[in-house]
């Protein structure tokens, strides 16, 4: 393996390790502070979980079955993902845990995407910096790890950038179109961005 590829692989491993350490620290502190329970750090997550429960029960966009549909859940895609988790058995605290762990997975994937985007745009040093900034950016990390739709939105925004750069390289727009469509479903502001 050439030295450049070896260094790149080491950088990616180091960034992932950093992300795992940050995630583990966050989860450990949260669980210590909540006596071992997954608790939503903001009330909005409970609201979204209620919409997900209703969606899983066949009542999309209703806070409770029988009520008029509302727009109270900002992200159609995030709510649908949580509804799928609910349908598969994640209930109550388990659904909150799923949301937080889903955000953690998106956080780790975003570190990799930031590294890949910066590699394409600038080079290895800048890629390491970009991945590190995602891994250690306090408000950014919080956005990924508290279980909200912001984690999905940030991941998809990075994916749009990645797929846009790939489109410039190979002329194929399918990946960009899919990423843009998902971004538009992730939050309302994703539509003009896509």
Residue pairs with C-beta under 8 A, 6 or more apart in sequence:
1 9
4 124
7 124
8 119
8 124
8 127
11 115
11 124
11 127
11 128
11 131
12 112
12 115
12 131
15 111
15 112
15 115
15 128
15 131
15 132
15 135
16 108
16 111
16 112
18 111
18 132
18 135
18 136
19 107
19 108
19 111
19 135
20 108
22 135
22 136
22 141
23 104
23 107
23 108
23 145
26 104
26 141
26 145
27 100
27 104
27 145
30 38
30 39
30 41
30 100
31 37
31 38
37 93
38 93
38 94
38 96
38 97
38 100
39 93
39 96
40 46
40 49
40 96
40 99
40 146
40 147
41 146
41 147
42 146
42 148
44 148
45 96
45 99
45 146
45 147
45 148
46 96
47 63
47 72
47 73
48 73
48 74
48 75
48 78
48 79
48 82
48 99
48 148
48 149
49 82
49 86
49 95
49 96
49 99
50 63
50 64
51 61
51 62
51 63
51 72
51 73
51 79
52 73
52 79
52 80
52 82
52 83
52 85
52 86
52 95
53 83
53 86
53 91
53 95
54 60
54 61
54 62
54 63
54 64
54 65
55 61
55 79
55 80
55 83
55 86
56 83
56 84
56 86
56 87
57 65
59 65
59 66
60 69
60 83
61 69
61 70
61 71
61 73
62 68
62 69
62 70
63 70
63 72
73 79
74 149
74 187
74 188
75 149
75 152
75 153
75 185
75 186
75 187
76 185
76 186
77 149
77 152
77 182
77 185
77 186
78 148
78 149
78 152
78 186
79 149
81 102
81 152
82 90
82 95
82 98
82 99
85 95
85 98
85 99
85 102
86 95
90 97
90 98
96 147
99 147
99 148
100 145
100 146
100 147
102 147
102 151
102 152
103 144
103 145
103 146
103 147
103 148
103 151
103 152
104 144
104 145
106 144
106 151
106 152
106 154
106 155
107 134
107 141
107 144
107 145
107 151
109 155
110 134
110 144
110 154
110 155
110 158
111 131
111 134
111 135
112 131
113 155
113 158
113 159
113 161
113 162
114 127
114 130
114 131
114 133
114 134
114 158
115 127
115 128
115 130
115 131
116 127
116 162
117 130
117 158
117 161
117 162
117 165
118 126
118 127
118 129
118 130
118 131
119 126
119 127
120 162
120 165
120 169
121 165
133 140
134 140
135 141
140 154
143 150
143 151
143 154
144 150
144 151
144 154
144 155
145 151
149 186
149 187
150 187
152 186
153 183
153 186
153 187
153 190
156 179
156 182
156 183
156 186
156 190
157 183
157 190
157 193
159 179
159 182
159 183
160 176
160 179
160 180
160 183
160 193
160 194
162 179
163 175
163 176
163 178
163 179
163 180
164 176
166 172
166 175
166 176
167 173
167 175
167 176
179 194
180 193
180 194
181 194
183 190
183 193
183 194
184 190
184 191
184 193
184 194
